[in-house]
Amino acid sequence: MNFFEVFWIAVGLSMDAFAVSIACSVLLCHVSFRHIFRLGFHFGLFQAVMPVIGWFAGRSVSGYISAWDHWVAFGLLSAIGLKAVKEAFSDDDGENIKGDPTRGLSLIFLSVATSIDALAVGVSLAAVNVNIFQPALLIGVITAAFSVVGTVYGCRIGARFGKKVEAAGGIILILIGVKILLEHLLS
């Protein structure tokens, strides 16, 4: 995989964290530097660590799936992308978050929830024999940046674009899965 493919995977994965950051910003009303830092740091950290965990899990089974690894990558990326698109069109606006979502268990739960998809991406990157450390770092940095932007400009972004951003991220992941599949089938 080249840099641009990894970049677009990172952008696609960061859309959940971006959307949650917007929702948190809307709920907080008055956003401080601490809110911005906590969301950006935790979402970026979890998004960077989860693909590494998935990659190690995927490497342990890679010998068993090497004949159809491209199908695994396609299936995982497409499933993650379809989930993001489905969630973008659901009626849940994130209003079930109570209190300060940038503290304590709420922050941990949100960090895990927004990074579960990255775990599956790590498995798919192991299946296509990609070294995980550079992609994981890029995924973490881009997610942190998107989370900061989402938190800082949450009220304005949420009112203007809403869930369209999350749907775009899902579509990006699906397209990358299709590209991986086509490259293998046509080579």
Stockholm file with secondary structure:
# STOCKHOLM 1.0

chainA/1-187         MNFFEVFWIAVGLSMDAFAVSIACSVLLCHVSFRHIFRLGFHFGLFQAVMPVIGWFAGRSVSGYISAWDHWVAFGLLSAIGLKAVKEAFSDDDGENIKGDPTRGLSLIFLSVATSIDALAVGVSLAAVNVNIFQPALLIGVITAAFSVVGTVYGCRIGARFGKKVEAAGGIILILIGVKILLEHLLS
#=GR chainA/1-187 SS CCHHHHHHHHHHHHHHHHHHHHHHHHHHSSCCHHHHHHHHHHHHHHHHHHHHHHHHHHHHHHHHHGGGHHHHHHHHHHHHHHHHHHHHTSSCCSTTCCSCTTSHHHHHHHHHHHHHHHHHHHHHHHHTTCCSHHHHHHHHHHHHHHHHHHHHTHHHHHHHTTTHHHHHHHHHHHHHHHHHHHHHHHC
#=GC SS_cons         CCHHHHHHHHHHHHHHHHHHHHHHHHHHSSCCHHHHHHHHHHHHHHHHHHHHHHHHHHHHHHHHHGGGHHHHHHHHHHHHHHHHHHHHTSSCCSTTCCSCTTSHHHHHHHHHHHHHHHHHHHHHHHHTTCCSHHHHHHHHHHHHHHHHHHHHTHHHHHHHTTTHHHHHHHHHHHHHHHHHHHHHHHC
//
